[in-house]
Amino acid sequence: MKTLRIEMLHNPVCSWCLIGYANLQQALRNLSIEASINFLPYELNPDIGPKGEDIDDHLGRRNQWGQSKLNDYRTSLLAVAKQAGVCIDFSKRSRYCNSNKAHLLMHGAKDLTDNRH
């Protein structure tokens, strides 16, 4: 059987990336498809400073959402995450951070893995 090669844009701080990955994994299992997944870096918020920004403040400013819309969005996000088997706990995650260093770490780890073969 051939292995399907998938390239997936990914940001380690993106809830939707994690949900998409979980759904992709489930689809591959359901269809008995063997795949090799290569994550391509995508920085959602390269302008966020090193201390990060409160998630509600960021989403409210970026999308011009009030508290009611933020609450609806979070409720919807958590429902979709739960359906995908992804646990997101906003009591432990209240800030968006610049993900540049996380991308560098992922890139370095991939280089280490690639060089082992």
Steps between C-alpha positions, in 0.01 A plus 500: 500500500629847416534763769308821445717807554317789665637847558308685767531865596536513875540741788562350845282762673203455264209307646358442152828345378483247784134426427573461128789265570284285731226482235755414230642219714151363561416512127823320413421227757139468379615460139802282587733740320867511587632856489814697559417845635742788460417811702566831327547799730243776499521788746153624584606805697862593431433851631424385855778595740699258717260530795203404288149641511182402683297277263172689547672837454673374185189345341284797598743749347581296189141402418323797659302263723323592820483271804184324378661404166818390682293276729312350203826438315661331799193280559501394134876438498484285812208296359686432174818415695313255724343333197851455353629357828715805574512646850541877512505648849486878494546511877859392426539695177393862505759660271607481139875509467732566212570154359827575322714311753261204495536484121880507533481215752275294271732566206804396704328184623406410142860551389618266777244237402578531127873462564449174690384320185 
